[in-house]
């Protein structure tokens, strides 16, 4: 497999357009909530501002790889679709989900320039429900969100230990416990072991949950791939 150059990038984000290196980004992991709570992450590199449309109304808007805080939503059936500022009139695929009283992350995926196929823009919804974080540990999960790798499965390691295998594009692993500390995170092509992005060192703080993404921050003039992380809070 050949690819363009890659970029090492760590980003801990929370809130519209803000880059934060602090904890407590709206909480995480499900918690005891009486309503559905949804945050959104824009992983579309060429779409401009990404909007999550829920039941016909705007839930959140973000630039690339920024995250909204959690927002309340009613439980029950809901429809979701992406809207992109570079193609404001474009209508994308609508997803219907049955929301429970827990937390979710809505991720905008794909390329605005891809009109059809696996890399065309869409929205996926991940449940953030999780168990309690053990004392002295962090809970970490992993997402494959690089659209030019839409037909490639990824294996993921944390300082050499396997933490995810055969992960498809738009897929997410369960949260897993890791002793708090700094880990070298690698995304490699399944079977071949070819790196999909340079490895990156990410600190995981005790008591926190994290979502680590394989992303594609730039597609022109060369395609750049990166490993980026979100602190999901405590």
Secondary structure as the mmCIF struct_conf table of DSSP 4:
data_model
#
loop_
_struct_conf.conf_type_id
_struct_conf.id
_struct_conf.beg_label_comp_id
_struct_conf.beg_label_asym_id
_struct_conf.beg_label_seq_id
_struct_conf.end_label_comp_id
_struct_conf.end_label_asym_id
_struct_conf.end_label_seq_id
STRN STRN1 UNK A 13 UNK A 13
STRN STRN2 UNK A 15 UNK A 15
TURN_TY1_P TURN_TY1_P1 UNK A 16 UNK A 17
STRN STRN3 UNK A 19 UNK A 19
BEND BEND1 UNK A 22 UNK A 23
BEND BEND2 UNK A 25 UNK A 26
BEND BEND3 UNK A 29 UNK A 29
BEND BEND4 UNK A 32 UNK A 32
BEND BEND5 UNK A 34 UNK A 35
STRN STRN4 UNK A 36 UNK A 42
TURN_TY1_P TURN_TY1_P2 UNK A 45 UNK A 46
BEND BEND6 UNK A 47 UNK A 49
STRN STRN5 UNK A 50 UNK A 54
TURN_TY1_P TURN_TY1_P3 UNK A 55 UNK A 56
STRN STRN6 UNK A 57 UNK A 62
BEND BEND7 UNK A 63 UNK A 63
TURN_TY1_P TURN_TY1_P4 UNK A 64 UNK A 65
STRN STRN7 UNK A 67 UNK A 67
HELX_LH_PP_P HELX_LH_PP_P1 UNK A 68 UNK A 70
STRN STRN8 UNK A 71 UNK A 73
BEND BEND8 UNK A 75 UNK A 75
STRN STRN9 UNK A 76 UNK A 84
HELX_RH_3T_P HELX_RH_3T_P1 UNK A 85 UNK A 87
TURN_TY1_P TURN_TY1_P5 UNK A 88 UNK A 89
STRN STRN10 UNK A 95 UNK A 99
BEND BEND9 UNK A 101 UNK A 102
STRN STRN11 UNK A 103 UNK A 109
BEND BEND10 UNK A 110 UNK A 110
STRN STRN12 UNK A 111 UNK A 111
TURN_TY1_P TURN_TY1_P6 UNK A 112 UNK A 113
BEND BEND11 UNK A 116 UNK A 117
TURN_TY1_P TURN_TY1_P7 UNK A 118 UNK A 119
STRN STRN13 UNK A 120 UNK A 120
STRN STRN14 UNK A 122 UNK A 127
HELX_LH_PP_P HELX_LH_PP_P2 UNK A 131 UNK A 134
TURN_TY1_P TURN_TY1_P8 UNK A 135 UNK A 136
STRN STRN15 UNK A 137 UNK A 144
HELX_RH_3T_P HELX_RH_3T_P2 UNK A 147 UNK A 149
TURN_TY1_P TURN_TY1_P9 UNK A 150 UNK A 151
STRN STRN16 UNK A 154 UNK A 158
TURN_TY1_P TURN_TY1_P10 UNK A 159 UNK A 160
STRN STRN17 UNK A 161 UNK A 167
HELX_LH_PP_P HELX_LH_PP_P3 UNK A 168 UNK A 168
TURN_TY1_P TURN_TY1_P11 UNK A 169 UNK A 170
STRN STRN18 UNK A 172 UNK A 172
HELX_LH_PP_P HELX_LH_PP_P4 UNK A 173 UNK A 175
STRN STRN19 UNK A 176 UNK A 179
BEND BEND12 UNK A 180 UNK A 180
STRN STRN20 UNK A 181 UNK A 189
TURN_TY1_P TURN_TY1_P12 UNK A 190 UNK A 192
STRN STRN21 UNK A 195 UNK A 195
BEND BEND13 UNK A 196 UNK A 197
STRN STRN22 UNK A 200 UNK A 204
TURN_TY1_P TURN_TY1_P13 UNK A 206 UNK A 207
STRN STRN23 UNK A 209 UNK A 218
BEND BEND14 UNK A 220 UNK A 222
STRN STRN24 UNK A 224 UNK A 233
#
